[in-house]
């Protein structure tokens, strides 16, 4: 039990206030700089009070960086990756927990081990697969000699190719696997009582019906908490979209496009427009976190069963 005292409460509030300042300060500086004109934002020291040029700078950043199509691309990427990750994680965890097959724990620990392999580590093989998603199947056919056999018998060379570069599948598919989501779903599914599973079987529910009608409604808060994290992390993806797209005009994302707002070394240092663009880009994830905050907290500290 934690003993309460005025001194301990004072220290706690001081630490919380410092943490709040550290979190809010970058957002406030960005907002202030985005509301100033060129003369005000270039002033030293910077004035930490907003000016009246916010909407002017927002319009300039929106037009200069062509943020409309890029926002659409980011929304398509973030929403699709979030939905696919949650779907794949729930089905994977469901199979690991409720199906008794040989090697299921090996499969789970192999999935869990991928947490130690961030995207930056596997970026080269992932790019090679994205350049030709059917390359593994081509290697299998060549290794087994099937390609050579078909070529000798029919005179046709099997050449499987599916290029994902500069496409929405290329932005989405390499990111849909999530060991974190599988782990969270597995931990929740393991708290489901066996009596509920038996009752569902007695009612005639099959595996998929049990997953859809029982498990997914029970894991709603966990799903929303995970969706919040996944949406924000996918929206902020920079390295993979930068690598996978060369046609930035049609498949670029807003995080990539922010670079076009950074002033050149020998150009006009209009950081006010850059900060206004940063405000536009950070607004969707901030709104998602603000709207989903209640479910996010409930999903982390409670379980509805």
VEXFI-60894 format. One record per residue (C-alpha): residue number from 1; residue in three letters; x, y, z. Coordinates in nm, 2 decimals, padded with zeros to 4 digits. Last residue first. Layout:
# VEXFI-60894
<pt NUM "ala" <X Y Z>>,
...
This chain:
# VEXFI-60894
<pt 305 "unk" <-01.56 -01.03 -02.02>>,
<pt 304 "unk" <-01.44 -00.67 -02.06>>,
<pt 303 "unk" <-01.07 -00.64 -01.99>>,
<pt 302 "unk" <-00.91 -00.35 -01.81>>,
<pt 301 "unk" <-00.59 -00.15 -01.79>>,
<pt 300 "unk" <-00.46 -00.12 -02.15>>,
<pt 299 "unk" <-00.79 -00.14 -02.34>>,
<pt 298 "unk" <-00.96 00.09 -02.09>>,
<pt 297 "unk" <-00.69 00.36 -02.15>>,
<pt 296 "unk" <-00.72 00.33 -02.53>>,
<pt 295 "unk" <-01.10 00.32 -02.51>>,
<pt 294 "unk" <-01.11 00.66 -02.33>>,
<pt 293 "unk" <-00.83 00.81 -02.54>>,
<pt 292 "unk" <-00.99 00.71 -02.88>>,
<pt 291 "unk" <-01.11 01.06 -02.97>>,
<pt 290 "unk" <-00.79 01.24 -02.85>>,
<pt 289 "unk" <-00.56 00.97 -03.00>>,
<pt 288 "unk" <-00.74 00.99 -03.34>>,
<pt 287 "unk" <-00.74 01.37 -03.33>>,
<pt 286 "unk" <-00.37 01.38 -03.26>>,
<pt 285 "unk" <-00.31 01.12 -03.53>>,
<pt 284 "unk" <-00.50 01.34 -03.78>>,
<pt 283 "unk" <-00.35 01.68 -03.67>>,
<pt 282 "unk" <00.02 01.59 -03.70>>,
<pt 281 "unk" <00.04 01.65 -04.07>>,
<pt 280 "unk" <-00.15 01.98 -04.07>>,
<pt 279 "unk" <00.06 02.11 -03.78>>,
<pt 278 "unk" <00.38 02.01 -03.96>>,
<pt 277 "unk" <00.27 02.21 -04.26>>,
<pt 276 "unk" <00.22 02.51 -04.04>>,
<pt 275 "unk" <00.57 02.45 -03.89>>,
<pt 274 "unk" <00.72 02.45 -04.24>>,
<pt 273 "unk" <00.53 02.77 -04.34>>,
<pt 272 "unk" <00.66 02.95 -04.03>>,
<pt 271 "unk" <01.01 02.82 -04.11>>,
<pt 270 "unk" <01.02 03.06 -04.39>>,
<pt 269 "unk" <01.40 03.07 -04.43>>,
<pt 268 "unk" <01.40 03.21 -04.78>>,
<pt 267 "unk" <01.66 03.02 -04.98>>,
<pt 266 "unk" <02.03 02.96 -04.96>>,
<pt 265 "unk" <02.01 02.66 -04.72>>,
<pt 264 "unk" <01.68 02.55 -04.86>>,
<pt 263 "unk" <01.37 02.58 -04.65>>,
<pt 262 "unk" <01.20 02.26 -04.53>>,
<pt 261 "unk" <00.86 02.24 -04.69>>,
<pt 260 "unk" <00.96 01.97 -04.94>>,
<pt 259 "unk" <01.07 01.76 -04.65>>,
<pt 258 "unk" <00.71 01.75 -04.52>>,
<pt 257 "unk" <00.62 01.55 -04.82>>,
<pt 256 "unk" <00.76 01.23 -04.68>>,
<pt 255 "unk" <00.53 01.26 -04.37>>,
<pt 254 "unk" <00.24 01.35 -04.60>>,
<pt 253 "unk" <00.27 01.04 -04.81>>,
<pt 252 "unk" <00.39 01.00 -05.17>>,
<pt 251 "unk" <00.20 00.76 -05.41>>,
<pt 250 "unk" <00.09 00.98 -05.70>>,
<pt 249 "unk" <00.34 01.27 -05.70>>,
<pt 248 "unk" <00.61 01.07 -05.52>>,
<pt 247 "unk" <00.65 00.82 -05.81>>,
<pt 246 "unk" <00.97 00.68 -05.67>>,
<pt 245 "unk" <00.79 00.49 -05.39>>,
<pt 244 "unk" <00.91 00.19 -05.19>>,
<pt 243 "unk" <01.20 00.35 -05.02>>,
<pt 242 "unk" <01.04 00.67 -04.90>>,
<pt 241 "unk" <00.72 00.48 -04.81>>,
<pt 240 "unk" <00.94 00.24 -04.60>>,
<pt 239 "unk" <01.15 00.51 -04.43>>,
<pt 238 "unk" <00.88 00.75 -04.32>>,
<pt 237 "unk" <00.61 00.58 -04.13>>,
<pt 236 "unk" <00.43 00.84 -03.90>>,
<pt 235 "unk" <00.08 00.74 -04.02>>,
<pt 234 "unk" <00.17 00.38 -03.96>>,
<pt 233 "unk" <00.27 00.44 -03.60>>,
<pt 232 "unk" <-00.04 00.65 -03.53>>,
<pt 231 "unk" <-00.28 00.40 -03.68>>,
<pt 230 "unk" <-00.11 00.11 -03.51>>,
<pt 229 "unk" <-00.13 00.26 -03.16>>,
<pt 228 "unk" <-00.49 00.36 -03.20>>,
<pt 227 "unk" <-00.59 00.03 -03.35>>,
<pt 226 "unk" <-00.43 -00.15 -03.05>>,
<pt 225 "unk" <-00.64 00.05 -02.81>>,
<pt 224 "unk" <-00.95 -00.01 -03.02>>,
<pt 223 "unk" <-00.89 -00.38 -03.04>>,
<pt 222 "unk" <-00.82 -00.41 -02.67>>,
<pt 221 "unk" <-01.15 -00.23 -02.60>>,
<pt 220 "unk" <-01.34 -00.46 -02.84>>,
<pt 219 "unk" <-01.19 -00.78 -02.72>>,
<pt 218 "unk" <-01.51 -00.92 -02.59>>,
<pt 217 "unk" <-01.69 -00.84 -02.92>>,
<pt 216 "unk" <-01.41 -01.01 -03.11>>,
<pt 215 "unk" <-01.41 -01.33 -02.90>>,
<pt 214 "unk" <-01.78 -01.41 -02.89>>,
<pt 213 "unk" <-01.97 -01.36 -03.22>>,
<pt 212 "unk" <-01.68 -01.34 -03.47>>,
<pt 211 "unk" <-01.43 -01.59 -03.31>>,
<pt 210 "unk" <-01.70 -01.83 -03.20>>,
<pt 209 "unk" <-01.85 -01.81 -03.56>>,
<pt 208 "unk" <-01.51 -01.88 -03.70>>,
<pt 207 "unk" <-01.45 -02.18 -03.48>>,
<pt 206 "unk" <-01.80 -02.33 -03.52>>,
<pt 205 "unk" <-02.09 -02.25 -03.30>>,
<pt 204 "unk" <-02.34 -02.53 -03.23>>,
<pt 203 "unk" <-02.47 -02.40 -02.90>>,
<pt 202 "unk" <-02.29 -02.67 -02.72>>,
<pt 201 "unk" <-01.96 -02.55 -02.88>>,
<pt 200 "unk" <-02.02 -02.20 -02.75>>,
<pt 199 "unk" <-02.09 -02.33 -02.40>>,
<pt 198 "unk" <-01.77 -02.53 -02.41>>,
<pt 197 "unk" <-01.57 -02.22 -02.51>>,
<pt 196 "unk" <-01.74 -02.01 -02.24>>,
<pt 195 "unk" <-01.67 -02.28 -01.98>>,
<pt 194 "unk" <-01.30 -02.27 -02.08>>,
<pt 193 "unk" <-01.27 -01.92 -01.95>>,
<pt 192 "unk" <-01.12 -01.65 -02.18>>,
<pt 191 "unk" <-00.80 -01.52 -02.01>>,
<pt 190 "unk" <-00.58 -01.69 -02.27>>,
<pt 189 "unk" <-00.76 -01.49 -02.54>>,
<pt 188 "unk" <-00.63 -01.17 -02.39>>,
<pt 187 "unk" <-00.26 -01.28 -02.38>>,
<pt 186 "unk" <-00.29 -01.41 -02.73>>,
<pt 185 "unk" <-00.44 -01.09 -02.86>>,
<pt 184 "unk" <-00.16 -00.89 -02.71>>,
<pt 183 "unk" <00.11 -01.12 -02.85>>,
<pt 182 "unk" <-00.05 -01.12 -03.20>>,
<pt 181 "unk" <-00.07 -00.74 -03.19>>,
<pt 180 "unk" <00.29 -00.71 -03.09>>,
<pt 179 "unk" <00.41 -00.96 -03.35>>,
<pt 178 "unk" <00.25 -00.75 -03.63>>,
<pt 177 "unk" <00.24 -00.85 -03.99>>,
<pt 176 "unk" <00.06 -00.59 -04.21>>,
<pt 175 "unk" <00.37 -00.37 -04.29>>,
<pt 174 "unk" <00.50 -00.54 -04.61>>,
<pt 173 "unk" <00.14 -00.55 -04.75>>,
<pt 172 "unk" <00.06 -00.18 -04.72>>,
<pt 171 "unk" <00.29 00.05 -04.91>>,
<pt 170 "unk" <00.35 -00.21 -05.18>>,
<pt 169 "unk" <-00.02 -00.29 -05.20>>,
<pt 168 "unk" <-00.08 00.08 -05.26>>,
<pt 167 "unk" <00.16 00.09 -05.55>>,
<pt 166 "unk" <00.49 00.25 -05.66>>,
<pt 165 "unk" <00.69 -00.07 -05.62>>,
<pt 164 "unk" <00.48 -00.38 -05.57>>,
<pt 163 "unk" <00.61 -00.57 -05.88>>,
<pt 162 "unk" <00.46 -00.91 -05.93>>,
<pt 161 "unk" <00.67 -01.15 -06.13>>,
<pt 160 "unk" <00.67 -01.52 -06.20>>,
<pt 159 "unk" <00.88 -01.63 -06.49>>,
<pt 158 "unk" <00.80 -01.99 -06.61>>,
<pt 157 "unk" <00.98 -02.05 -06.94>>,
<pt 156 "unk" <00.77 -02.21 -07.20>>,
<pt 155 "unk" <00.92 -02.46 -07.45>>,
<pt 154 "unk" <00.65 -02.72 -07.35>>,
<pt 153 "unk" <00.85 -03.02 -07.23>>,
<pt 152 "unk" <01.20 -02.86 -07.18>>,
<pt 151 "unk" <01.06 -02.54 -07.04>>,
<pt 150 "unk" <00.82 -02.72 -06.81>>,
<pt 149 "unk" <01.10 -02.94 -06.68>>,
<pt 148 "unk" <01.34 -02.64 -06.63>>,
<pt 147 "unk" <01.08 -02.45 -06.43>>,
<pt 146 "unk" <00.99 -02.75 -06.22>>,
<pt 145 "unk" <01.35 -02.82 -06.12>>,
<pt 144 "unk" <01.28 -02.82 -05.75>>,
<pt 143 "unk" <01.51 -02.52 -05.70>>,
<pt 142 "unk" <01.37 -02.33 -05.99>>,
<pt 141 "unk" <01.01 -02.37 -05.88>>,
<pt 140 "unk" <01.10 -02.28 -05.52>>,
<pt 139 "unk" <01.30 -01.97 -05.63>>,
<pt 138 "unk" <01.00 -01.86 -05.85>>,
<pt 137 "unk" <00.77 -01.90 -05.55>>,
<pt 136 "unk" <01.00 -01.69 -05.34>>,
<pt 135 "unk" <01.02 -01.42 -05.62>>,
<pt 134 "unk" <00.64 -01.38 -05.64>>,
<pt 133 "unk" <00.64 -01.05 -05.45>>,
<pt 132 "unk" <00.89 -00.90 -05.70>>,
<pt 131 "unk" <01.02 -00.55 -05.61>>,
<pt 130 "unk" <00.84 -00.59 -05.28>>,
<pt 129 "unk" <01.04 -00.91 -05.21>>,
<pt 128 "unk" <01.37 -00.73 -05.27>>,
<pt 127 "unk" <01.25 -00.44 -05.06>>,
<pt 126 "unk" <01.17 -00.67 -04.77>>,
<pt 125 "unk" <01.51 -00.83 -04.81>>,
<pt 124 "unk" <01.68 -00.49 -04.79>>,
<pt 123 "unk" <01.47 -00.34 -04.51>>,
<pt 122 "unk" <01.50 -00.63 -04.27>>,
<pt 121 "unk" <01.71 -00.44 -04.01>>,
<pt 120 "unk" <01.54 -00.10 -04.07>>,
<pt 119 "unk" <01.20 -00.26 -04.03>>,
<pt 118 "unk" <01.28 -00.38 -03.68>>,
<pt 117 "unk" <01.39 -00.74 -03.61>>,
<pt 116 "unk" <01.38 -00.81 -03.23>>,
<pt 115 "unk" <01.00 -00.81 -03.24>>,
<pt 114 "unk" <01.04 -01.09 -03.50>>,
<pt 113 "unk" <01.10 -01.32 -03.21>>,
<pt 112 "unk" <00.73 -01.32 -03.12>>,
<pt 111 "unk" <00.64 -01.47 -03.45>>,
<pt 110 "unk" <00.89 -01.75 -03.41>>,
<pt 109 "unk" <00.78 -01.78 -03.05>>,
<pt 108 "unk" <00.42 -01.83 -03.16>>,
<pt 107 "unk" <00.50 -02.08 -03.44>>,
<pt 106 "unk" <00.71 -02.28 -03.19>>,
<pt 105 "unk" <00.42 -02.27 -02.95>>,
<pt 104 "unk" <00.19 -02.40 -03.23>>,
<pt 103 "unk" <00.43 -02.68 -03.32>>,
<pt 102 "unk" <00.18 -02.97 -03.31>>,
<pt 101 "unk" <-00.18 -02.86 -03.31>>,
<pt 100 "unk" <-00.42 -02.78 -03.03>>,
<pt 99 "unk" <-00.63 -02.49 -03.17>>,
<pt 98 "unk" <-00.77 -02.24 -02.93>>,
<pt 97 "unk" <-00.47 -02.03 -02.83>>,
<pt 96 "unk" <-00.24 -02.04 -03.14>>,
<pt 95 "unk" <-00.53 -02.03 -03.39>>,
<pt 94 "unk" <-00.70 -01.74 -03.22>>,
<pt 93 "unk" <-00.37 -01.55 -03.18>>,
<pt 92 "unk" <-00.31 -01.58 -03.56>>,
<pt 91 "unk" <-00.67 -01.48 -03.64>>,
<pt 90 "unk" <-00.66 -01.18 -03.41>>,
<pt 89 "unk" <-00.32 -01.06 -03.53>>,
<pt 88 "unk" <-00.42 -01.09 -03.90>>,
<pt 87 "unk" <-00.74 -00.89 -03.85>>,
<pt 86 "unk" <-00.57 -00.63 -03.63>>,
<pt 85 "unk" <-00.28 -00.59 -03.88>>,
<pt 84 "unk" <-00.51 -00.58 -04.18>>,
<pt 83 "unk" <-00.73 -00.31 -04.03>>,
<pt 82 "unk" <-00.44 -00.10 -03.92>>,
<pt 81 "unk" <-00.25 -00.13 -04.25>>,
<pt 80 "unk" <-00.56 -00.03 -04.44>>,
<pt 79 "unk" <-00.63 00.27 -04.22>>,
<pt 78 "unk" <-00.27 00.40 -04.22>>,
<pt 77 "unk" <-00.21 00.34 -04.60>>,
<pt 76 "unk" <-00.54 00.48 -04.72>>,
<pt 75 "unk" <-00.51 00.78 -04.48>>,
<pt 74 "unk" <-00.15 00.85 -04.59>>,
<pt 73 "unk" <-00.25 00.83 -04.95>>,
<pt 72 "unk" <-00.54 01.07 -04.90>>,
<pt 71 "unk" <-00.32 01.31 -04.71>>,
<pt 70 "unk" <-00.07 01.30 -05.00>>,
<pt 69 "unk" <-00.34 01.38 -05.25>>,
<pt 68 "unk" <-00.44 01.70 -05.05>>,
<pt 67 "unk" <-00.09 01.79 -04.92>>,
<pt 66 "unk" <00.03 01.96 -05.25>>,
<pt 65 "unk" <00.35 02.07 -05.06>>,
<pt 64 "unk" <00.32 02.44 -05.17>>,
<pt 63 "unk" <-00.06 02.45 -05.16>>,
<pt 62 "unk" <-00.11 02.30 -04.81>>,
<pt 61 "unk" <00.19 02.49 -04.67>>,
<pt 60 "unk" <00.06 02.83 -04.81>>,
<pt 59 "unk" <-00.30 02.76 -04.68>>,
<pt 58 "unk" <-00.16 02.67 -04.34>>,
<pt 57 "unk" <00.06 02.98 -04.34>>,
<pt 56 "unk" <-00.24 03.21 -04.41>>,
<pt 55 "unk" <-00.45 03.02 -04.15>>,
<pt 54 "unk" <-00.19 03.08 -03.88>>,
<pt 53 "unk" <-00.10 03.44 -03.95>>,
<pt 52 "unk" <-00.23 03.60 -03.64>>,
<pt 51 "unk" <00.05 03.56 -03.39>>,
<pt 50 "unk" <00.10 03.30 -03.12>>,
<pt 49 "unk" <00.31 03.37 -02.81>>,
<pt 48 "unk" <00.65 03.21 -02.74>>,
<pt 47 "unk" <00.85 03.48 -02.91>>,
<pt 46 "unk" <01.17 03.33 -03.04>>,
<pt 45 "unk" <01.49 03.48 -02.91>>,
<pt 44 "unk" <01.59 03.58 -03.17>>,
<pt 43 "unk" <01.34 03.68 -03.43>>,
<pt 42 "unk" <01.32 03.48 -03.75>>,
<pt 41 "unk" <00.96 03.35 -03.67>>,
<pt 40 "unk" <00.84 03.71 -03.63>>,
<pt 39 "unk" <00.99 03.84 -03.95>>,
<pt 38 "unk" <00.86 03.55 -04.16>>,
<pt 37 "unk" <00.51 03.57 -04.02>>,
<pt 36 "unk" <00.39 03.39 -03.71>>,
<pt 35 "unk" <00.11 03.13 -03.66>>,
<pt 34 "unk" <00.32 02.83 -03.75>>,
<pt 33 "unk" <00.59 02.93 -03.51>>,
<pt 32 "unk" <00.34 02.94 -03.22>>,
<pt 31 "unk" <00.19 02.61 -03.31>>,
<pt 30 "unk" <00.53 02.44 -03.35>>,
<pt 29 "unk" <00.64 02.59 -03.02>>,
<pt 28 "unk" <00.32 02.47 -02.85>>,
<pt 27 "unk" <00.36 02.12 -02.99>>,
<pt 26 "unk" <00.73 02.10 -02.88>>,
<pt 25 "unk" <00.64 02.23 -02.53>>,
<pt 24 "unk" <00.34 02.00 -02.46>>,
<pt 23 "unk" <00.53 01.68 -02.38>>,
<pt 22 "unk" <00.82 01.83 -02.18>>,
<pt 21 "unk" <00.57 02.07 -02.00>>,
<pt 20 "unk" <00.34 01.77 -01.91>>,
<pt 19 "unk" <00.64 01.57 -01.78>>,
<pt 18 "unk" <00.75 01.87 -01.56>>,
<pt 17 "unk" <00.39 01.90 -01.43>>,
<pt 16 "unk" <00.37 01.53 -01.35>>,
<pt 15 "unk" <00.71 01.54 -01.17>>,
<pt 14 "unk" <00.59 01.85 -00.97>>,
<pt 13 "unk" <00.26 01.68 -00.89>>,
<pt 12 "unk" <00.43 01.37 -00.76>>,
<pt 11 "unk" <00.68 01.57 -00.55>>,
<pt 10 "unk" <00.39 01.77 -00.39>>,
<pt 9 "unk" <00.20 01.45 -00.32>>,
<pt 8 "unk" <00.51 01.29 -00.16>>,
<pt 7 "unk" <00.56 01.60 00.06>>,
<pt 6 "unk" <00.19 01.61 00.16>>,
<pt 5 "unk" <00.19 01.24 00.26>>,
<pt 4 "unk" <00.02 00.93 00.12>>,
<pt 3 "unk" <00.15 00.58 00.20>>,
<pt 2 "unk" <00.13 00.35 -00.09>>,
<pt 1 "unk" <00.00 00.00 00.00>>,
